Amino acid sequence: VIKAILFDIDDTLFPSGEFAEKARRNAIAAMVEEGLNRDVEAAYRALEKIIRKYGSNYPRHFDVLLDNLGVKENRARLIAAGVAAYHNTKSTIAPFPDVPKTLVRLRDAGYRLYAVSEGKAVKQWDKLIRLGLDFFFHGAFISEELGCRKGVRFYRIIARRLKLKPSEMVMVGDRLDKDIIPAKRAGARAIRILQGRHALKRAGRVRPDSEVRRMAEVIDAIKKLG
Ligand SMILES: [Mg+2]
């Protein structure tokens, strides 16, 4: 019987890919507004490349961008414009519309709810708080705090901490490689949510117990698991 439901954050609770792109585009637009004299599309692609190379937690994306674009003048003003626009966009993130009511229904039905995510703990909580979802969850498990990335061990540690058998947990997420396959291999159940850029990937040998198109369908999917 299912006792705890684990939810991935990015592209499960909110459209993270869309917001990331919007934040980057707004940053470039603001920099151009402040005097960056470069092609907007080229600057956007250069920024994407830098984020891929240095990772999303690197604090100096815009400095490197100006280096790569060969900008020597007016740098502080341009960087400040980019950072401000990026953060302003970040503060507009919102959950998929059916997420809050689904979480309330599942809580009312007696399940314990946890957010589980890979990355820096403060950053993951920052998202939950900005999304207004922090109080819906009984807690969160973040890879930085667990000391391992989302793999089989990650889900086993969570089961141990919750004093549950893995089979009493269900993982809800968009990614086969991080949410579905390792959770299933750890003995948990898994529901795949077909949202974001990973929605088109084909499942291989290890398959989710069910696939849903949006969060509201998770309620029925969990009932079917028994
Ligand atoms: Mg995700």
Boltz pocket constraint, residues with backbone or C-beta under 6 A from the ligand:
constraints:
  - pocket:
      binder: B
      contacts: [[A, 8], [A, 9], [A, 10], [A, 11], [A, 12], [A, 173], [A, 174], [A, 175]]
      max_distance: 6.0
